[in-house]
Amino acid sequence: MNIKELKIYSQNFLEQVDFYSNKMGLEVIEKSEREAVFQIGKSKFRIVKNEKFQPYHFAINIPCNQEEEALGWLKERLEILRDGENEIQDFDFWNAMAIYFYDADKNIVELIARKNMKNESLEKFSAGSWLEISEIGMPVNDIEKSYKKLKEILNIKIFDGSFERFCAIGDENGLFIGINKQVKDWFPTGDKAHSSEFEIAIEEKGIEYILEFVNEEIKELNS
């Protein structure tokens, strides 16, 4: 599953644009008074001004051999979100290493090096090393209901987890991170998980889909 575009909302729109363009160095490919679109590798990242904002969690794939380089690059720009003393999180059950930080809206952003993808790079780490958006958080009260809807539309499978607490749906290129917001908060900060609205364009098995997530409901927009 490839995430072609992710649209989220922002209450600090100008600060977010400055964060991703100037601090992170992402290319701005569209911009207006209320919207900005950034290129993140193979994905587009659309930020829309909206006062009814609630924080998100999303992840971005980086080369599988560059978690240390990514950490050093990030620490020149911002504070790392730690789990205890750990700045790099070792997800051995996924064969992956991850680093977390806040953006200007206090979204929890994750750079993740997935060893199974074998996408090594010898280039100096930069914003150009951000390969694709690979996860979007989807906090709900009923994970099973959300999964059944995604399976109905996309015919994708559970990557890891279960319906009780945490369920990653999709594959290493693209995952919906379903969590039961009644029993789980976001790692590594313990921030409350909100059912934040988003719109997402996905390519699965050569077919493109556009979905929206509103009020814990998943709806296909291009059916």
N, C-alpha and C positions, 0 to 999 in steps of 0.2 A: 504494500500500500504506500503510494507516494503522495505526500501532502504538497499540492501545487501552490495553494495559497491559504493563509490563515488570516482571518479578520477578527481583531479584538477591539475593545473600546478603551478610552483613556479619559481620565479626569484632569490630567496634567499634560495636555496635548503638546504644547510648545516645549515643555521640559523633556517629554518623551522623544520628540523629533530631535532635539539637541543631543540627548543621550545616545540614541542609536546612530545619528549621523556624525557627530563630532567626537564624542567620547569613544564609541565603538568603531566608528569608521565604515559603517555600512553605506552602500550606494543608495541614494534616494532616486527612485525612478518615476514617481509621481508625487505632487504636493499641491494642496489647496489650503484654504483656511481651516478646514475641518478634517482633512484626510491626508495621510502620507503613506506611501508604499515604498518598502525597502526590499532589495534583493538579498536573500540569504541562500547562497548557492543555487540549488535547483528550485527553491521555494520563494514565493512572494509573501511579504509580511505587511499587512495593511492595518494601520492604526487609525481609528475614527474617534473624534472628539465626542464625548458623551458624559454628562454629569452623573448619570445613573450607573456609574462604574463600580465593579467589584473586582478585587485582584484575581489574577490568573496564575497558573503554573504551566509552563511549556518548556520543551527541550529542543536542542539543536545538536545534530550529529557533527562531530569533528573527526579528523583522521585518527585512526585507532592507535597510533603510536605517539600522539602529541598531547597527552593530558598534562605532562610536566611543563611543556612549552606554553600551553594554554593558561596554566596557573600563573606562570611568571608574567605573561602578557596581561592577564586580568588584574594582577596585583599592582601593576603600574597605573591602573585606572580606577579601581574601586576596592571595596572591602569584600572579602570572601565570606560566604555563609558557611559556618562550620558545624560539624557534628562532634561535639567535644573539642578535641585538639585537631581533628582531621580536616584538612582543607580539600583533599581529594577523597571521594567516597568510593570504596572498593565494592562493587556489586558483583561478587564472584558468581552468584547464581545466574547472572546474565552475561558473565565474562566481559564486564564493562567497568569503566572508571568515569566518575562524574564530578563536576565542580558546579557550585550554585552561587548565585548572586542576585541582588535586587536591581531592577531597573528604576526609572524615575517615578513609576506608579506603584512601587513596591510589589510588582509581580515577581514571583520566584522563577528565575531563568536558570536553565541547566545546560551546560555544555557536556556532552557525553561521548566518550571514545569507546566504541563497541568493537572489541577485539575480533569477533567473528566476521566482521565485515571486510577485514583485510584490505582496508583502504588507506594504507600507509602513505605518508607524504614526507619528502625531504625539504620542502619549502619552509622558509621562515614563517612562524605562525603569525596570522593577522586576521582581520575580519574576512578576508578572502578564504580562510580556512574553515569558515562556517559552511558546512556542506548542504544542509537541508534542515527544515523544521521536521522533527521526528516524533514529537509527543505533544498532545494537548490534554490538560487536565479536565476531567468531566465528573465533578462531585455530584452525587445524586443520593436519594434515599433508597432507590431500588436499582441496584446494578444489573440484576438479571433482566429487568424490563428494557434497560438501555441496550444491553447486549443483544437481546432478541431483535430489537429494531435495527441495529447495525447489521446483524447477520441477514435479516430480511432484505435490506437494501444492498449491502456490499458483499454479502456471503464471505465475511472474514471470520477468523477463528480467534479463540483465546490464546494469547501468547504466554501469559503467566497469571497465576492467582485464581481467585474464586469469587463468588457472588457475595460473600459475607462482609468483606472488608476492603479488598484491593483486587482489581482485575485489569490487566493490560490486554487490550484487544487490537489485533493487527499483526504487524511484524516489525523487524528492527529498522526498516525505513520509515514506518509510520505507525503510531500507536495512539489509541484513545486510552487515557489513564482513568478508568472508572474507580472511584473510591466511595465508600459509604460515609457520607459526611457526618452521620450521627455518631460514628465510632472512631473515625480517623481524621487527623489533621495533616497538613503538608510537612514532609521531611525537607530539610533538616531543622526548620525553624519552629515547628509547631504552630504555624499560622493557621487560622481557621480556613477551612476549605469552603469556598462559595461556589454556587452553581452559576458561574459567570457566563453571560451570553457570548457566543461566538458563531462565526460562519466559516466554513472550511470547504475548499475545493480539493478533491481527491481523485487520483487515478488508480484504479484497481483492475488488473488484468486487461489493460488497454482501454478501459471505459472511464470517462470522467463523470464525476458526481459532484453536486454542490449540496451541502447539508447545512442546516442551522440548528443550534442548540439554544432553546429558549424555554425558561420555566421547567427545566429538567426533561424537556421533550425534544426528541430528534425528528427533524422533518427534512425530507428531500425536496429541494427547491427546483430542480430541473427535470422532474419526472414527467 
